[in-house]
Amino acid sequence: MKLQDVKQRIDDFFDNITAEKLYEISVLKYSFSEITVDLENKHFETGKVSYYSSSAKSVFNNKNSKADSNLALAA
Amino acid sequence: MVFSFYGHHGTSLESAKKILASNYELSIGDDEWLGDGVYFFVNGVSTKTLDLAEKWAITQSWSKEDKILKYSEYCVLQSNIQVDEFEFLDLTTEDGVEILSYLVDKYKEKAEAIGKKMRFLDGLLLNLARGEGFLPLEVVKGNFYIKFAKERIERINLRTSNCTICTVYNPSKNIFSNSIIKTGHIK
């Protein structure tokens, strides 16, 4: 099967179904699930925490000056 | 053009007898790799499809929930699969992947028009395409990384595919012969 053989059929399906109906059958009939969380921000937040977790002690518990800590964060 | 090839299916001996008597039952569920169908190991990234099917039968014998063997007698069935080129989606090729990617793009475009973001799984998309009749799918093939008993016990989680599987959606149409070619006992 090649795309050129089925492209028109795929296009016809999506052209002739409303977005609401597609959503409805996807969830109710085919068990699709919806992403309701803002994954991009969630991921960024998680990434930010894990990225700094290993160095958090040295950054936040050390005796360096405020200027030194800022340099570490900037790096 | 009609493709004809052999696939190996690992299961319990009891199930195999039922299959020989009345053909395969479909595996249903949204976790299925290529949608609701009957699954076989076929030649691809590995040619040791009999071994893979045997390992699968052994892997599936263990009930993770109940911590018991669901069966101790297993077997491997060999089946001849025949499918018309136009009804065969081969996701191990560029042509096949192009179709799936196009399907995702069309779906996303439509869903995002009403602000919906859906979780995409190959099997769900293929079920949709078949169920709504806009792709003439009868057999689909793809490369996957499957965790057998060893990978599960030793927690080996790789990305690299270790087998090629195919699913047949309509066994009575596309499966032409079945035979038990190996049996074994799980101790």
Interface residues (C-beta under 8 A of the other chain):
Chain A: M1 K2 L3 D5 V6 K7 R9 I10 D11 D12 F13 F14 I17 A19 E20 L22 Y23 I25 S26 K29 Y30 S31 F32 S33 E34 I35
Chain B: D30 E85 F86 E87 F88 L89 D90 D95 G96 E98 I99 Y102 L103 K106 Y107 E109 K110 A111 A113 I114 K116 K117 M118 R119 L124 N127 L128 A129 G131 E132 F134 L135 P136
